Amino acid sequence: MKKSLKLFRKLHKWPGIVIAFLAILFALSGIVMNHRSLFSSIDINRNWLPPGFQYNNWNLAAVRGGIPLDSSNFLFYGNIGVWKKNDQSISDFNQGLPSGIDHRKIYQLVEFTPKQFYAATHFGLYKRQLPEGQWEQVPIPIKENRLTDVFVKQDTLIVLSRHHLLKSADGNQFQVIQLPEPTNYKRETGLFNTLWELHSGELFGLPGKLFVDLLGIVTVLLAVTGLLHFFFPKIAKRRREKKKDNSKLTTTRRLNLRWHNVVGYLFLIFLLLNTMAGMFLRPPLLIPIAGNKVGLIPGTHLDSPNPWFDKLRKGVWDEERKQYLFSTSDGFFVADESLSHPLQRMDFQPPVSVMGCNVLSPIGPSQYLVGSFSGLFIWDLNKQLVLDAFTQRPPMNTGGRPISDNMVTGYFEVNANEHYLFDYNRGMYSFEGNPDWPMSEEVLEKTPLSLWNTALEIHTGRIFEHLLGPFYILYVPLSGLCLLMVLISGFLIWWKAYRKNKPKKKIRI
């Protein structure tokens, strides 16, 4: 028993000192991520962040698309909000949008009627009339404000949330449509999505999220009390050397250890489950589960009668084929004009990253550019043909990689001689070799990083990429393994020493 206790102490003590600081970062960033709307107005200056978080050539998903206004002016939009460009300058076009860069996260912008624009944002639908006016929020008859797309079908405005389709003839009054279930529908969802919601607590609604917040507070408490327990002997030694009384320090130390032990064993199972779920949300452990499906857990947030709950990403109306085309988390589906028949899954479709489709742009009759972190592809529906847009060859099997060398975040056409692609890392790319237009000082000053996104970068470890290089991808799984080892070894110490031998003696942890 003594040998095993000695081993457990080592596994608990030294890895625990290292993981304590990281665990505090995980916990605090996770709490922020769980309440995005609450923190949506708080931004972080990019100059305070590592070099990889500075905009350069419109990278980091700064731009998703654009709309020409006339021969010399166009709008472009993305994570930086909406901006207007002409031959000479770039000007702010965000007037009326709420404060906080998170409220300016624009997924799609369309011109519905002449000079009337609609924007699908992370926090709702907005419209703006030119030449005067500013952005105004449009009330929509659904609870979820997170919109994923907006497009025009003839004279009808179509808005997509992650759950529903909304139709409007005038841009003000909307009809909510729950899309029919697809053929051969099974009530299941992605394993990744299930683990994501389990890790955040959203799987069990608001009570679940608040409980995971509590786990975050518990994690901070365990980390702080563990560090205090490590430093108490050193403090006591210095006080003895100075011939000071240590009685109060001894009492505090015992109380600190008691809280550490009691809180640890009460929440152990929940901390283990939450840690393991989080480990599978980042590569490399993400790769084997990315395409797996699991049944819906009864009574949970995902247990919805809507077959498209949290699955809709992008859509477009195909005029030639007279049908809708939808990009979803389950792949591409087509629907008839009435939206009354089961949706049909496309047999032949381009690769799309698990992070979702970023580009679905018509380039010809039933031909589309499809872009995501898996690359950029030309998709011809009539010919059932998919080609890599860069190599003009069929896409290669990437062996399950969630990203490719071309991490496409945006695309738009200014005119027949100007087509721009946007890569997450490299930024702007002109197909015709046109000169890049630099980011102005005004753009850089007005596009900080939201607190929520900063928390995400901390939580996933990407904020340490400048220190770890490509090995940062192992930050989450290795930290998770370390945390599991500390939690399990701590419990075994308590179980062996404080449960079985409590009446006999006290053993220092």
N, C-alpha and C positions, 0 to 999 in steps of 0.2 A: 504493500500500500504506500509506503514511504517513497519508493521509487516512482510509482505512478503519480503521486502528488507532486513530486519534484519536477517531473516532466510536464504536468499540466500547468504548474506555476510558470515555467519558462514559456510555454505556448501562450499563456494568458498575459504575462507581464510585458515581454519585449515587443511582440507584435501589437499588443494593446496600446502601447505608448505611441507607436507609429500610426495605427489606424484611428486613434482617438481624434486627432486633428481632422483627418479626412472624413470621419463619421459625422463630426459637427458640420462640415461643409455639405455633406449629403443631406443631413437632416434639415438644416435651415433652407437650403435651396429647394428641397422637396416641398416644404411648407409653402414657399412662395409660388411654386409651380402649381400647387393644388388650388390656388385662388387667383387665377389670372385676372379676372375682372377687377378684383379688389386692388391689385397693384398696377393696373394697366396705365395709369397716368404718370408713373414713376419711370424715369429714364436714367441711363448711365452714360456719361461722356465716353466716347470710344477712345479718347486719348488716355484714359485711365486704364485701358485694357491692353493685353499683349498685342504685338504687331499684327498677328493674324486676324484681328478683328477690325482692322482699319480698311475702309473702302479703297479699292484701287481698280480703276477701269470698270466700274459698275459690276463688281463681283458680289459674292455673298448674297445672292438672290435679290440684289437691289432692284432689278427690273424683271418684270414678268411679261410685259407686252406694251403695245402702243397703238394709237389711233391717229391717222392723218386728219388734220383740220382743213387744210387747203394745200396749195402747191409749196408753201414755204413754212408751214407750222404743223406741229403734231404734238399730241400728248403721249407721255409714257408713264408707266406706273409699276408698282411692286411693293417691296418692303419699305421703300422710302416714301411712299405715298404717291401723289400725282404731281407731275411737273410738265411744264410747257416748253417746247424748244422751237426756235426758228434758226435762221442761218447765223444769227449773231449771238444769241444768248439763251440761257435757260432760266426760267422764272418759276416761282412757287405757285402751285395751283391747288393748294390744300385748304384754302379759306373755308371756314365753316365746319371742318372736321374737328372732333374733340381733341384736347391736348393729350399728349402721350403718343409716342411713335407706334405703339401697339394698335392704336385706333386708326392708324394710317396704313395698316397692312392690307393692301389691295390685291385680291385674287383675280379679278377680272373687271374690265371697264368696257362698256358698249355705248354706242350712240343709238338710241331708240327712235326718236324723232329728230328732225333737223335741229342741231345745236342743243339737244337735250341728252345728257349723259347719265348713265346709271353705273354705280360702283358696288361690287360685291366685296364686303370687307369681313374681317374676323369678328366684328361687333355689329353687323347689321347692313342694311341696304341704304345707299345714299344716292341723291340725284342732284344735278346742277344744270341750270339753263344758261346758255351763252347768248349774247356777249356779257351781260351783267349777271349778278347773282353769285351765290356761293353754295357750297354743299349743304343739303338738308337731309336729315334722316327720314326715310320712308317707313311708316309703320307696316309691319307684316304680321299676318294672323297665325304665327307659330311662336312657340316659346324659345326655340333655339335661335340665337343671333349669329352663330357662326355660319356664314355663307361660303360656298365653294366656287360658284360660277354664276354668270348671268349671260344670256345670249338672246338673240332675236330670231324668232321663227315668223317669217313674213311680216305681219303687222302685230305680232304678239310678243310681249316681253316674258321671257322664261327665266326664273330664278331657281337655283339649286341650293338647298342646305345639305347638310350631311345625311338628312333623313327624308326630306320631301322635295317635291317639285311644285313651284308656284307659277301660275299663269295670270297675265294681266293684259287687257286690251288698251288701258289708258295709263299704266304705270303707277296707279294709285290704289285701285281695288284689286285684290288678288284672290284667286281660287287656289286652295291647297289641295294637292293631289298626292295620294299615297300610291306609288307605282305598283302595278301588279307584280306578283311573285314571278320569278323566272321559271322556265320549264325545268322539270326534275329538281324542284327546290327542296332543299334539306334545311331544317332549322339548326343551323350551325354557324359559327363565326371563326375567325382566325385565332389560332392559339396565341399569336403575338398580341392581338387586341385584348384577349382575355387576361393575359399576364400583365399587360399595360394597366388595365383597369383594376386588377387585383393589387398591383404595386401602388397605385395612387389612391386606392380605396373607393374609386368611383363605381366599382362593380356593385357596391352596396349603397349607392346614392350618397347624399350629403352626410348621413351618419358614418358611412364608411370612410369618406374623406377626412372627417373630423377625427375618427379613430386613428387613421394613418398620421394625421398631424400630431396626435398624442404620442404615437410611436416615435415621431421625430423629436418631440420634447424629451421622451424617455431616453432616446439615444444621446442627446446632449447631456442629460443628467448622468448617465452611465459614464460617458467620456470624461466629464469634469470630475466626478467623484473618483473615477479610476486614476486620473492624473494626480489628484490631491493625495490619494492613498500612496502613490509612488513617491511624492515629494515630502510627505509628512516625516519620515525617518530622518531625512536630511535636515529638515527644519529643526526637529527635536535635537539632533546632534549639535547643531550650531548653538542652540539655546543652552544645552548642557555645558558646552565649552565656555559660554559666557556666564555660567552659573545662574541661569534663570529657571523659574519654576515651569515645569511642563505638565502640570496636572490638568489645566484647562485644554491644552493641546491634545493630551491623551483622550480626554472625554470627547472632544471634537472628532478625533480620529476614529474612535469607536462608533460614534453616531454616523459619520460619513461612510464607514464600511458597512454598517447595517443598512443604510439606505441603498448603497450600491448592490448589496446582495439581495435584499427584498425586492427591489424594483427589477433587478435582473431576472430572478426566477419567475416572477409574476408575468413578465412580458416575453419570456424567452421564445416560446413557440411562435408568437406573432412576429417577433423580430427575425427569426430564422426564415419563416415563410416569405416575409416581405423582402428580405435580402436575396433569397434565391430567385424570386420573381424578377427582381431588378436586374440580376446578372444576365438573364436571357433577353433583355431588351436592347442589348448592344452587341455588335460583333466582338468575338467570333461566335459566341453562343447563339446569337440571333439567327445565323445562317441556317442551321438545321431545322429551326422551327418556323421560318418565315412563311412557308407555303402550307403549313399544316392547319387542319380544321378540327374544331372540337364542338361538341354539342353545347347548346345554351344552358347555362346553369339556372334552374327554375328560381324565380323570385328576385333575380339580380337585375341590374341596370340594363344588361344586354338582352334580357328575356322580354323582347318586344314583339307584338303581333305584326309589326311592320317588317317585311322581309328585307327592306333596304335600310334598316336602322344603322346609322353611322357608316354607310358604305358609299354614298354618292360623292363623286369628286369633280367630274367635268362632264359637259354635254354639248351637243351641237345638233342642229337640224340639217339633215341631208336632203336637199331639194330634189336632186335627181332621183333618189331612191324613195323619196317621200316617207322617211322614217327618222326617228331620233336615234342618235348614237350616244351612249353613256359610258364614261370611264368610271369604274367602281373599284373598291378594294378587292373584289372578286374577279376583275377582268372587264372586258368590253362587252356590252349588251346592246341590242337594237330593240326599238319599240315602235309599234304602229302609231299613226298620227292621232288616233283617238285615245291612246294610252289605256286601252281597256283589255288588251289581250296579254297573255304571259310574255315576258321579255325573253328574247332569244340570245343565248351566249354565242359570240362570234367564234367559229371554229378556228379561224386563222387570224392571229392578232400579234401586234408587236410587243416586245418585252417592256414592262413597266416596273420600276423599282417599288419596293414595299413602302417607300416614303410617298408614293403617289405620282400621278400624272401632272406635269407642269405645263405642257404644251399640247393642245389639240386644235390644230389650225388647218382649215381647208386650203388646199393649194391647187385644186382642180376638181372636176366632177367626180365625187366620191373618192377623192384622194386627200390624204391628210399628212401633216407633219405631226409626229407624236414624240414628245420629249419628256424625259425624266432623268433621275440620277443613273438610269441604266443606259442612257445615250439618246441619240436622235435618229428617228426612223421615218421612211416614206412608206405610207400604207395605202395601197390601192384596193379598195373593197371589191370592185368589179372583177379584177384580175386575181384576187386573193393572193396578193403579192406584198411582201415586206422586205424592204431594203435598208441597209444601214446608210444614212444620209451622207456619211463621210467616205465610205469605201464603195458605195453602190453595189454592195454584195449582201446576200442574206445574212441576218445576224448570227453571230457565233454563240455557241453554248458557253456561258460564263461560269458554269459550275456552281450556280447559286449565289454568286457575289451580289450583294445588295446595291453596289455602285459600280460604275464603269469609269474609264478614263475621261469620258465626256459627261460631266454632271450638269445636264441642261436644266436651267431654271426659267428661261424665257425666250420668246421669239416674236418679232413682228415685222411687217412690211410697211415701209414708208411710201414707196412707189415701185414701179416696175424695175427700177435700177438701184433700189436700196432695200436690202434685207439684212436684219441684224439678229444674231443669236447671242444668248447670254449664258455663260458657263459659271458655275458656282465658284470655281477657283480662278479661272483665267479672265472672267468678265466678258466684255463685249468682243464680238467677232463679226466682221462684215463679210458676207459671202462674195461681194464684188470687190473686196479689197479697199473699200472707202476708208478714209482716215477716221480714227476714233474721235469722238467728241469727249473732251475731258470733263471730269466732275468739278463743278464750280465750288468755290469756297462756301457759297451759300448752301449748296446741297450738303456739303460735308458738315457744316455747322448745325443744320436742321435735321440731321438723320442720326441721332444717337442710337444706342442699343437699349431696348426696353429692359426693365428689371427682370421681367419674366424670362426673356431670352438669355440674359446674363446668368440667371439661376440655372437655366437649362444647360448652358455651356459648362457651368461648374459641376452640375449633377452628372453629366456624361463624361467629364474629364477633358473635353476639347479645349478648355481654357489652359490646359497644361501642355498642349501640343508643341508650343515653342520650346519647351524644356525637354520633353520626351521624344519628340520627333514622331515617326510613324508608330512607335511603340505605345503611344497614348491610347491606342485602340484596346490595349490590354488593361487599362486603368480600372475599368468597372469590374471585369471578371476577377482580376487579382485582388482588388480591394474587397470584393464580395467574399472570396475564399478566405482572405485574412480575417474579415469580420466574423465569418462563420466559425473559424477556428477559435477566435477569442471568446465568442459567445458559448460555444460548446465546452471548451476547456474551463471557462469560468463556472459553468453549471456543475461540471464534474468535480471541481474543487469544493464547491459548496456542498454538493451531495455527499461526497466522501468524508469531508472534514466536519461539516456543521450539522449534518443530519444523523449520520451513523455514530459519530464520536462526540457530539455536543456535550453530553453530561461528563465526559472524561477530561477533555482538555480543549483549549482554544489553539487553533493553528493559524499562524499568520499567512495572509494571502499576499 
